[in-house]
Structures are given as structure tokens and as C-alpha cells.
Amino acid sequence: MSVLSVNSRASFNDLKEMLELTDGNLASHLKSLESSGYIKVIKSFVDRKPNTKYEITDSGAAAFESHIKALEEILKQI
């Protein structure tokens, strides 16, 4: 979510590289985020190859911001 909160879109391969995750692990996380309505999937073809990109939704951005605020509150208590 942090990558998508600062980039308008990110491809599966970009996310995999940045987050250093396996295909299966990343796919599992993305599926969960999509089913929660936090990200949307944009599928297209580039030079006849499938290209999947992900974009954060408004509800995803709000949930991520709420999560960050909760973490900040926890850190204030330490």
C-alpha cells in the first residue's frame, strides 16, 4: 500500500522488485487488497504481452492513512 500511495500505478513486476516478494506471496496480498476494495486491477497488453497494473482506491487510501495514524499513536506511547 505504501508504494501505491505515492505512485499513481505500479505493475506486478515493479511491486515484486520493490517489495522483494515471490510471485505467489505478492499475488496473495494483492488479491486480498483487491477483495477488500483497497486497490483496483488494470489489465492490458503491451506488445502482445499481458500487463497488470494496480492502483489504490479512495477507500484504500483512507484505510492506509488510518493505519499510519494508528502506528503513529502507538509510537507516541513508547
C-alpha positions as CSV (number, residue, x, y, z in Angstrom):
1,M,0.0,0.0,0.0
2,S,2.9,2.4,0.7
3,V,4.1,2.0,-2.9
4,L,0.7,2.6,-4.3
5,S,0.0,5.6,-2.0
6,V,2.9,7.5,-3.6
7,N,2.7,6.2,-7.1
8,S,-0.4,6.5,-9.3
9,R,0.1,3.0,-10.6
10,A,2.5,0.1,-10.2
11,S,2.9,-3.1,-12.3
12,F,3.1,-6.5,-10.7
13,N,6.8,-6.8,-11.6
14,D,7.6,-3.4,-10.2
15,L,5.8,-4.3,-6.9
16,K,7.6,-7.6,-6.8
17,E,11.0,-6.0,-7.3
18,M,10.4,-3.1,-4.8
19,L,8.9,-5.3,-2.1
20,E,11.2,-8.3,-2.7
21,L,8.4,-10.8,-2.7
22,T,7.8,-14.0,-4.6
23,D,5.1,-14.2,-7.3
24,G,2.8,-16.3,-5.1
25,N,3.2,-14.2,-2.0
26,L,2.6,-10.9,-3.8
27,A,-0.4,-12.3,-5.7
28,S,-1.9,-13.4,-2.4
29,H,-1.6,-10.0,-0.8
30,L,-2.9,-8.2,-3.9
31,K,-5.9,-10.5,-4.1
32,S,-6.7,-9.7,-0.5
33,L,-6.3,-6.0,-1.0
34,E,-8.5,-6.1,-4.2
35,S,-11.3,-8.1,-2.5
36,S,-11.2,-5.5,0.3
37,G,-11.7,-2.8,-2.2
38,Y,-8.4,-1.1,-1.4
39,I,-6.8,-1.5,-4.8
40,K,-8.1,-1.9,-8.4
41,V,-6.6,-4.0,-11.1
42,I,-5.9,-2.7,-14.6
43,K,-5.2,-5.4,-17.1
44,S,-3.9,-4.6,-20.6
45,F,-1.5,-5.8,-23.3
46,V,1.9,-4.3,-24.2
47,D,3.5,-5.7,-27.3
48,R,1.1,-8.6,-27.1
49,K,2.2,-9.4,-23.6
50,P,-0.2,-9.2,-20.6
51,N,0.5,-6.3,-18.4
52,T,-1.2,-6.0,-15.0
53,K,-1.1,-2.7,-13.0
54,Y,-2.5,-1.8,-9.7
55,E,-3.9,1.4,-8.4
56,I,-5.0,2.4,-4.9
57,T,-8.7,3.3,-4.5
58,D,-10.1,6.1,-2.4
59,S,-11.1,3.7,0.3
60,G,-7.7,2.1,0.2
61,A,-6.0,5.5,0.6
62,A,-8.3,6.3,3.6
63,A,-7.6,2.9,5.2
64,F,-3.9,3.3,4.7
65,E,-3.9,6.8,6.2
66,S,-5.9,5.5,9.2
67,H,-3.3,2.6,9.6
68,I,-0.4,5.1,9.6
69,K,-2.1,7.3,12.2
70,A,-2.7,4.3,14.4
71,L,1.0,3.4,14.1
72,E,2.0,6.9,15.0
73,E,-0.2,6.8,18.1
74,I,1.5,3.6,19.2
75,L,4.9,5.2,18.7
76,K,3.9,8.2,20.8
77,Q,3.2,5.9,23.7
78,I,6.7,4.3,23.7
